[in-house]
């Protein structure tokens, strides 16, 4: 009886924690995102087929890279230092104004580059010039992308989780509405245009929520530029740009390699299984970004830091394993439901992709320690090493066993990544050694 009461007491305490509350509200947003994502994904798969899905993945990666460069890569730093300077309003205001002005400057530079190089980017990314005007549209609306990202990082730093969830829910419904109309009406062009318009529209919702926040004022955003704060944020610039190379650029390169050495259809199969991973892992990865980044940043004691990381493992890793197992068991049904019979060959890709997802989340729980504590050198080395390593593994395995080699490379790469971060964690937080 006492054991049962103790168990119930622990459950009640856990339900009150920020981790559960964040995961709960984020879970609601993710369920909605998954539902709308499944519908829009079905529309894209039916109307565009594997080749259209591959092109959509290419343009999405380009938008992600351009937006990250345009933000100057400082959003992670904005979240960290707003959380770290809690109770120090003057320092928080310096972070706000410096981050805001930096974002405006870098966005202008990148927007000009995209506008001038629209023809080159279109031919390089989409292997055609007929969608060139989409790059012009994107360059003009880029400021909305970057300010949306900046203010979302600010909301995260101030722990306004419910507003973030509201934005994510709005994004899901707007994205679905755009997909239904544009894909059906304009095919591939409509799908690509939808990637630009959805974030452009959602930016105005983010601005409305930010405007009603107690910390917001135009005066704070236009305070004196603080070069000391900029120097601190620049650590995250290096991290972000490295991540762009190691994740987004490498993913784009892998897809391009598959297109050139196999076919655009097989690139679409690979993109399909990646898309499924993105959908079901979003509840985990968003919780890590929204909860762990500011939470680990504000913790000062190593003992408390270890406890927080272990708490994440107890909650998030079992959820990842369970979700991956369910998806594997029902992979045939999932492919037919979310895509079409044309995508049946992608069923052979699930095992290694899902196993790799488990390794990915297990390693990310430790990797966020690096981000929250600004361990810049370690982050740069590991991201570059494993980014290049992933493409190298794809090159080897793809030539040995075909398309399955791409997902096997993903699995092996994240297993090695996990091993490295277990070693790092033990040295830094258990044996207290410098890295």
C-alpha positions as CSV (number, residue, x, y, z in Angstrom):
1,X,0.0,0.0,0.0
2,X,2.8,2.4,0.9
3,X,4.6,1.6,-2.4
4,X,1.4,2.4,-4.3
5,X,1.0,5.7,-2.5
6,X,4.6,6.5,-3.1
7,X,4.2,5.7,-6.8
8,X,1.1,7.8,-7.0
9,X,2.9,10.7,-5.2
10,X,5.7,10.5,-7.7
11,X,3.3,10.5,-10.7
12,X,1.5,13.6,-9.3
13,X,4.8,15.4,-8.9
14,X,5.9,14.5,-12.4
15,X,2.7,15.8,-13.9
16,X,3.5,19.2,-12.3
17,X,6.9,19.4,-13.8
18,X,7.8,21.8,-16.6
19,X,9.0,18.8,-18.7
20,X,5.6,17.1,-18.6
21,X,3.7,20.4,-19.0
22,X,5.9,21.3,-22.0
23,X,5.5,17.8,-23.5
24,X,1.7,17.8,-22.9
25,X,1.0,21.1,-24.6
26,X,3.5,20.4,-27.3
27,X,1.9,17.0,-27.7
28,X,-1.4,18.6,-28.4
29,X,0.2,20.8,-31.1
30,X,2.1,17.7,-32.5
31,X,-1.0,15.6,-32.7
32,X,-2.6,18.4,-34.7
33,X,0.5,18.8,-36.8
34,X,0.7,15.1,-37.4
35,X,-3.0,15.0,-38.5
36,X,-2.7,18.0,-40.8
37,X,0.7,16.8,-42.0
38,X,-0.7,13.3,-42.9
39,X,-3.5,14.9,-45.0
40,X,-1.2,17.3,-46.8
41,X,1.4,14.6,-47.3
42,X,-1.2,12.3,-48.9
43,X,-2.2,15.1,-51.2
44,X,1.4,15.8,-52.2
45,X,2.1,12.0,-52.7
46,X,-1.0,11.4,-54.9
47,X,-0.7,14.5,-57.0
48,X,3.0,14.8,-57.3
49,X,4.4,11.3,-57.0
50,X,7.9,10.4,-55.8
51,X,9.7,12.8,-58.1
52,X,7.6,15.7,-56.8
53,X,8.2,14.7,-53.2
54,X,12.0,14.7,-53.9
55,X,11.8,18.3,-55.4
56,X,9.8,19.5,-52.4
57,X,12.5,18.1,-50.1
58,X,15.2,19.9,-52.1
59,X,13.4,23.3,-52.0
60,X,12.6,22.8,-48.3
61,X,16.3,22.2,-47.5
62,X,17.3,25.3,-49.5
63,X,14.8,27.5,-47.6
64,X,16.1,26.1,-44.3
65,X,19.7,26.9,-45.2
66,X,19.0,30.4,-46.5
67,X,16.8,31.2,-43.5
68,X,19.5,30.0,-41.1
69,X,22.2,32.1,-42.8
70,X,19.8,35.1,-42.8
71,X,19.3,34.9,-39.0
72,X,23.1,34.9,-38.6
73,X,22.6,31.6,-36.7
74,X,22.0,33.4,-33.4
75,X,18.6,32.2,-32.4
76,X,19.9,29.4,-30.2
77,X,22.0,32.0,-28.4
78,X,19.1,34.3,-28.0
79,X,17.1,31.6,-26.2
80,X,20.1,30.6,-24.0
81,X,21.0,34.1,-22.8
82,X,17.4,35.3,-22.2
83,X,17.0,32.2,-20.0
84,X,20.4,32.6,-18.4
85,X,19.8,36.3,-17.6
86,X,16.4,35.7,-16.0
87,X,15.8,38.5,-13.5
88,X,18.4,40.8,-15.1
89,X,16.2,43.0,-17.3
90,X,19.0,45.2,-18.6
91,X,21.0,42.2,-19.9
92,X,17.9,40.7,-21.4
93,X,17.1,43.9,-23.2
94,X,20.6,44.0,-24.7
95,X,20.1,40.5,-26.0
96,X,16.8,41.5,-27.6
97,X,18.1,44.6,-29.3
98,X,21.4,43.2,-30.4
99,X,19.7,40.0,-31.7
100,X,17.0,42.0,-33.5
101,X,19.4,44.4,-35.3
102,X,21.8,41.6,-36.2
103,X,18.9,39.7,-37.8
104,X,17.9,42.6,-39.9
105,X,21.4,43.2,-41.2
106,X,22.1,39.5,-42.1
107,X,18.7,39.0,-43.7
108,X,19.3,41.9,-46.1
109,X,22.6,40.5,-47.2
110,X,21.2,36.9,-47.8
111,X,18.0,38.2,-49.5
112,X,20.2,40.1,-52.0
113,X,22.3,37.0,-52.7
114,X,19.2,34.9,-53.3
115,X,17.6,37.5,-55.5
116,X,20.7,38.0,-57.6
117,X,21.5,34.3,-57.8
118,X,17.9,33.0,-58.3
119,X,18.7,31.4,-61.7
120,X,21.8,29.6,-60.4
121,X,20.1,28.4,-57.2
122,X,17.0,27.1,-59.1
123,X,19.1,25.1,-61.6
124,X,21.4,23.8,-58.9
125,X,18.7,22.8,-56.3
126,X,15.8,21.9,-58.5
127,X,17.7,20.9,-61.7
128,X,15.5,23.3,-63.8
129,X,15.0,27.0,-64.4
130,X,11.3,27.1,-64.7
131,X,10.7,27.7,-61.0
132,X,13.1,30.7,-60.9
133,X,10.4,33.2,-59.9
134,X,9.9,31.3,-56.6
135,X,13.4,32.2,-55.5
136,X,12.6,35.9,-56.2
137,X,9.4,35.6,-54.1
138,X,11.4,33.9,-51.3
139,X,14.1,36.6,-51.3
140,X,11.5,39.3,-50.8
141,X,9.6,37.5,-48.0
142,X,12.8,36.3,-46.3
143,X,12.5,39.0,-43.7
144,X,9.3,37.5,-42.4
145,X,11.0,34.1,-42.1
146,X,13.9,35.4,-40.1
147,X,11.8,37.7,-37.8
148,X,9.4,34.8,-37.2
149,X,12.4,32.6,-36.1
150,X,13.9,35.3,-34.0
151,X,10.7,36.0,-32.1
152,X,10.0,32.3,-31.6
153,X,13.4,32.0,-30.0
154,X,12.6,34.9,-27.8
155,X,9.3,33.3,-26.7
156,X,11.3,30.2,-25.9
157,X,13.9,32.1,-23.9
158,X,11.1,33.7,-21.8
159,X,9.4,30.2,-21.5
160,X,6.2,31.3,-23.1
161,X,5.5,27.7,-24.1
162,X,1.8,28.1,-24.7
163,X,2.3,30.8,-27.3
164,X,4.8,28.7,-29.1
165,X,2.3,25.9,-29.1
166,X,-0.3,28.2,-30.5
167,X,2.0,29.3,-33.3
168,X,2.7,25.6,-34.1
169,X,-1.0,24.8,-34.2
170,X,-1.7,27.7,-36.5
171,X,1.2,26.7,-38.7
172,X,-0.3,23.2,-39.1
173,X,-3.7,24.5,-40.2
174,X,-2.4,27.2,-42.5
175,X,0.0,24.7,-44.1
176,X,-2.8,22.2,-44.7
177,X,-5.1,24.8,-46.3
178,X,-2.3,26.0,-48.6
179,X,-1.4,22.4,-49.5
180,X,-5.0,21.5,-50.4
181,X,-5.4,24.5,-52.6
182,X,-2.1,25.1,-54.2
183,X,-1.0,21.5,-54.9
184,X,-4.4,20.5,-56.4
185,X,-4.6,23.7,-58.5
186,X,-0.9,24.1,-59.5
187,X,0.9,20.8,-59.0
188,X,4.6,20.9,-58.2
189,X,4.7,24.7,-58.6
190,X,1.9,25.1,-56.1
191,X,3.6,22.8,-53.6
192,X,6.9,24.8,-53.8
193,X,5.1,28.1,-53.5
194,X,3.2,26.8,-50.4
195,X,6.6,26.3,-48.6
196,X,7.1,30.1,-49.0
197,X,3.6,31.3,-48.3
198,X,2.9,29.2,-45.2
199,X,5.8,30.6,-43.1
200,X,5.1,34.1,-44.5
201,X,1.5,34.0,-43.2
202,X,2.4,32.4,-39.9
203,X,4.8,35.2,-39.2
204,X,2.0,37.7,-38.7
205,X,0.4,35.4,-36.0
206,X,3.8,35.2,-34.2
207,X,4.1,39.0,-34.3
208,X,0.6,39.4,-32.8
209,X,1.5,37.1,-29.9
210,X,4.8,38.8,-29.3
211,X,3.2,42.2,-29.4
212,X,1.0,41.2,-26.4
213,X,3.9,39.8,-24.4
214,X,4.9,41.7,-21.2
215,X,8.5,42.0,-22.3
216,X,7.8,43.4,-25.7
217,X,8.3,47.1,-26.7
218,X,9.7,48.7,-29.8
219,X,12.0,50.8,-27.6
220,X,13.7,47.6,-26.3
221,X,14.4,46.4,-29.8
222,X,16.1,49.7,-30.7
223,X,18.4,50.0,-27.7
224,X,22.1,50.4,-28.1
225,X,23.9,47.7,-30.0
226,X,25.9,45.6,-27.5
227,X,29.1,44.2,-29.1
228,X,29.8,42.0,-26.0
229,X,26.4,40.3,-26.4
230,X,27.1,40.0,-30.1
231,X,30.3,38.2,-29.4
232,X,28.5,35.7,-27.1
233,X,25.8,35.2,-29.7
234,X,28.4,34.6,-32.4
235,X,29.4,31.4,-30.7
236,X,26.0,30.1,-31.8
237,X,26.5,31.5,-35.3
238,X,29.4,29.1,-35.7
239,X,27.3,26.2,-34.3
240,X,24.3,27.0,-36.5
241,X,26.3,27.3,-39.7
242,X,28.1,24.1,-38.9
243,X,24.7,22.4,-38.3
244,X,23.5,23.8,-41.7
245,X,26.4,22.0,-43.3
246,X,26.2,18.8,-41.2
247,X,22.4,18.4,-41.4
248,X,20.6,20.4,-44.1
249,X,23.4,20.6,-46.7
250,X,24.4,17.0,-46.2
251,X,20.7,15.9,-46.5
252,X,20.4,17.9,-49.7
253,X,23.6,16.4,-51.0
254,X,22.5,12.9,-50.2
255,X,19.2,13.4,-52.0
256,X,21.1,14.9,-55.0
257,X,23.5,11.9,-55.0
258,X,20.5,9.5,-55.0
259,X,18.9,11.4,-57.9
260,X,22.1,11.3,-59.9
261,X,23.2,7.7,-59.2
262,X,19.8,6.0,-58.8
263,X,16.8,8.0,-59.9
264,X,14.5,10.9,-58.7
265,X,11.8,8.3,-57.9
266,X,14.1,6.5,-55.5
267,X,15.1,9.9,-54.0
268,X,11.3,10.3,-53.4
269,X,11.1,7.0,-51.6
270,X,14.0,8.0,-49.3
271,X,12.4,11.5,-48.8
272,X,9.2,9.7,-47.9
273,X,10.7,7.7,-45.0
274,X,12.5,10.8,-43.8
275,X,9.2,12.7,-43.8
276,X,7.6,10.0,-41.7
277,X,10.5,10.3,-39.2
278,X,10.1,14.1,-39.1
279,X,6.4,13.8,-38.4
280,X,6.5,11.4,-35.5
281,X,9.8,12.6,-34.0
282,X,8.6,16.2,-34.0
283,X,7.0,15.8,-30.5
284,X,10.4,14.7,-29.2
285,X,12.6,17.2,-31.0
286,X,10.3,20.1,-30.3
287,X,10.2,19.3,-26.6
288,X,14.0,19.2,-26.6
289,X,14.2,22.6,-28.2
290,X,11.5,24.3,-26.2
291,X,12.1,22.7,-22.8
292,X,15.7,21.5,-22.7
293,X,17.5,24.5,-24.2
294,X,16.4,27.1,-21.7
295,X,16.2,24.6,-18.8
296,X,19.8,23.3,-19.2
297,X,21.0,26.9,-19.7
298,X,19.7,28.1,-16.4
299,X,21.0,25.1,-14.3
300,X,24.3,25.9,-12.5
301,X,25.0,22.7,-10.5
302,X,26.4,19.6,-12.2
303,X,24.3,17.3,-10.0
304,X,21.1,19.0,-11.0
305,X,22.2,18.9,-14.6
306,X,22.7,15.2,-14.5
307,X,19.3,14.7,-12.9
308,X,17.6,16.7,-15.6
309,X,19.3,14.7,-18.4
310,X,18.4,11.4,-16.8
311,X,14.8,12.6,-16.4
312,X,14.7,13.2,-20.1
313,X,15.9,9.7,-20.8
314,X,13.2,8.2,-18.6
315,X,10.5,10.0,-20.4
316,X,11.5,10.7,-24.0
317,X,13.6,7.7,-24.9
318,X,10.9,5.1,-24.1
319,X,8.4,7.2,-26.1
320,X,10.8,7.2,-29.1
321,X,11.3,3.4,-28.9
322,X,7.6,2.7,-28.6
323,X,6.7,5.0,-31.4
324,X,9.3,3.5,-33.7
325,X,8.2,0.0,-33.0
326,X,4.5,0.8,-33.7
327,X,5.5,2.5,-37.0
328,X,7.6,-0.5,-38.1
329,X,4.9,-3.0,-37.3
330,X,2.4,-1.0,-39.4
331,X,4.7,0.2,-42.1
332,X,2.7,-1.2,-45.0
333,X,-0.5,0.4,-43.8
334,X,1.3,3.7,-43.2
335,X,2.8,3.8,-46.7
336,X,-0.6,3.1,-48.3
337,X,-2.4,5.6,-46.0
338,X,0.1,8.5,-46.1
339,X,1.4,8.0,-49.6
340,X,0.1,5.8,-52.4
341,X,0.8,2.3,-53.8
342,X,3.5,4.0,-56.0
343,X,5.6,4.4,-52.8
344,X,5.5,0.7,-51.8
345,X,9.3,0.2,-52.4
346,X,10.0,2.6,-49.5
347,X,8.8,-0.1,-47.0
348,X,12.3,-1.8,-47.2
349,X,13.8,1.4,-45.8
350,X,12.0,1.5,-42.4
351,X,14.1,-0.8,-40.2
352,X,17.4,1.1,-40.3
353,X,15.7,4.5,-40.5
354,X,13.7,3.8,-37.3
355,X,16.6,2.3,-35.4
356,X,18.7,5.3,-36.4
357,X,15.9,7.6,-35.0
358,X,16.3,5.9,-31.6
359,X,20.0,6.5,-31.6
360,X,19.4,10.0,-32.8
361,X,17.1,11.0,-29.9
362,X,19.4,9.2,-27.4
363,X,22.4,11.2,-28.6
364,X,20.5,14.5,-28.8
365,X,19.6,14.4,-25.2
366,X,23.3,14.6,-24.5
367,X,24.2,16.8,-27.4
368,X,21.8,19.6,-26.0
369,X,24.3,19.8,-23.1
370,X,26.8,21.2,-25.6
371,X,24.3,23.8,-27.0
372,X,23.1,24.9,-23.6
373,X,26.6,25.4,-22.2
374,X,28.0,26.9,-25.4
375,X,30.7,24.2,-25.8
376,X,31.6,25.6,-29.2
377,X,34.7,23.7,-30.2
378,X,33.3,20.3,-29.3
379,X,30.1,21.0,-31.2
380,X,32.0,22.2,-34.3
381,X,34.3,19.2,-34.4
382,X,31.5,16.6,-33.8
383,X,29.0,18.1,-36.2
384,X,31.6,18.4,-39.0
385,X,33.0,15.0,-38.4
386,X,29.7,13.2,-38.3
387,X,28.2,15.3,-41.2
388,X,31.1,14.3,-43.5
389,X,31.0,10.8,-42.1
390,X,27.3,10.4,-42.9
391,X,27.8,11.4,-46.5
392,X,30.9,9.1,-46.7
393,X,28.8,6.2,-45.3
394,X,26.1,6.9,-47.8
395,X,28.6,6.8,-50.7
396,X,29.9,3.5,-49.5
397,X,26.7,1.7,-48.6
398,X,24.6,3.1,-51.5
399,X,27.1,1.7,-54.0
400,X,27.1,-1.7,-52.1
401,X,23.4,-2.3,-51.5
402,X,21.5,0.4,-53.3
403,X,18.9,2.7,-51.7
404,X,18.9,0.8,-48.4
405,X,22.5,2.0,-48.0
406,X,21.2,5.6,-47.4
407,X,19.2,4.5,-44.3
408,X,21.9,2.1,-43.1
409,X,24.4,5.0,-43.2
410,X,22.0,7.1,-41.2
411,X,21.7,4.4,-38.5
412,X,25.4,3.7,-38.2
413,X,26.2,7.4,-38.1
414,X,23.9,8.1,-35.2
415,X,25.0,5.1,-33.3
416,X,28.6,6.3,-33.4
417,X,27.4,9.8,-32.5
418,X,25.7,8.4,-29.4
419,X,28.9,6.6,-28.4
420,X,30.9,9.8,-28.6
421,X,28.4,11.8,-26.5
422,X,28.2,9.1,-23.8
423,X,32.0,9.5,-23.5
424,X,31.7,13.3,-23.4
425,X,28.9,13.2,-20.8
426,X,30.9,10.9,-18.5
427,X,34.0,13.1,-18.8
428,X,32.3,16.4,-18.3
429,X,29.6,15.6,-15.7
430,X,30.8,12.5,-13.9
431,X,34.6,12.7,-14.0
432,X,34.7,16.5,-14.3
433,X,37.4,16.6,-17.0
434,X,37.8,19.3,-19.6
435,X,37.0,18.5,-23.2
